[in-house]
Amino acid sequence: MRLSNLTRPFWRPVLLDAVFIVIASFAACAGRNLLSAEDLAAPGVLERNLADIRIVSGAQNAASEQELLSADRALIQAIATNDRLAAARLLDPEFTWIDRDGRSRAKSDLVNRIGLLSASADANITLQNYGRVVLLTGTHRLTPDNASALFARVWVRLPSGWRLLLYQETAPTDFSVPADLSAKDARYGVTRVQWPAPCDNPCASLPYKPLSSDAQEIVASFMSGEKAVFNGDADAASRILGDDVLFVTPDRAQPTDKSQRIAAMRNFRPTGQVDPPAAVASMALWVFGNAAVMSADEEKPSGEMLRATRLWAKRDGQWQLAFSQQTLVQ
């Protein structure tokens, strides 16, 4: 069972605003149509080893991580062989795929067109383990034009096993990234004279009502982080960002890390510039113990529309941003 709080975005028909709660009755209902451990251990499934993956954070558990990688490999094989049934069994009921053009497709839209997810072999794979949430990121090339893309697959652990909740791809639109990232960021800012309006959404309000105490804390942390960026408060932002946080954006060929993000904020400050955050049009939030997954549709002040996935981790009693990926809606 999942308790949901619904809103209506303006880019896709329905997006669940949910706090994900798993209980035993759900396991009894959902387990009937999911791959068994024997299925995941079939020949060819266990080809990807932990030695091939860069593990960067989280509570590392080799057995759990190998099980997750087995599920991921089984999904990739199902996509490659157009095995719709096998793929469907590994997708969460609320699964969403965000493609390189920012189009969002639900599980029901993909079951009969699973080949849309096909891509070249993954490379530069990184695993971030947050217990009941595991993030796999890397690069691959998309068909049919062989375009490079950064991908993120967000797997969640249910009582019945690992299921893919979100799959997002971002094809950078600008590969000419200077060595000094903070210098580039400064060119994207505007002066406070040019942007006199206060930041309401997402700094002070959101079109989303969190249902649990954890969800409330995550939303508060998100809003505080956006406000810190708007105000150029690098110290406040630093407390909200995990040390391992990575940002994937459509204007860069490579992810940026915490030190680069904070340096960019400090670069804005002396020039009196501000980086207006994108307003949130709709949001979904799933909480899994000490990890949470956030999905949002956003609109930049320029009118450009984005789809974003964020991961949050609770560390020392505080929710910190661990990953953020945005894809431009074409």
Number of C-alpha atoms within 10 A of each C-alpha: 13 12 14 17 17 16 18 15 18 12 18 12 7 13 23 19 25 23 23 20 14 16 12 11 9 15 15 11 11 16 15 11 13 20 21 13 13 7 14 20 14 11 8 12 18 17 11 14 11 14 7 11 18 14 16 11 15 16 10 15 11 10 10 16 19 15 18 23 25 24 26 23 18 24 24 20 17 20 21 16 14 19 17 17 15 20 24 25 20 23 21 21 15 13 20 23 22 23 22 23 15 23 17 18 15 18 18 13 12 18 19 14 13 20 16 15 16 18 20 13 10 14 14 12 16 18 22 23 22 23 19 18 28 24 19 21 23 17 22 20 19 19 13 8 7 11 13 19 22 26 23 25 19 21 28 25 19 19 13 19 18 25 25 28 22 23 22 25 27 27 26 20 12 10 12 9 12 10 8 11 16 18 14 14 17 19 10 12 17 16 13 15 10 10 15 9 9 13 18 13 17 22 22 13 15 16 15 18 17 19 15 12 9 19 21 13 15 25 21 17 21 22 19 18 24 25 23 19 25 19 21 23 17 20 13 15 23 17 15 20 24 20 15 15 20 22 18 25 22 23 17 19 19 17 15 15 17 18 14 17 22 19 16 21 26 18 20 24 15 9 13 13 23 23 21 23 19 21 23 22 21 23 25 23 25 23 23 20 15 17 23 26 24 23 23 20 25 26 17 13 13 8 9 12 22 25 25 22 24 20 25 27 27 19 11 7 8 15 26 24 25 25 22 19 23 25 27 23 20 10
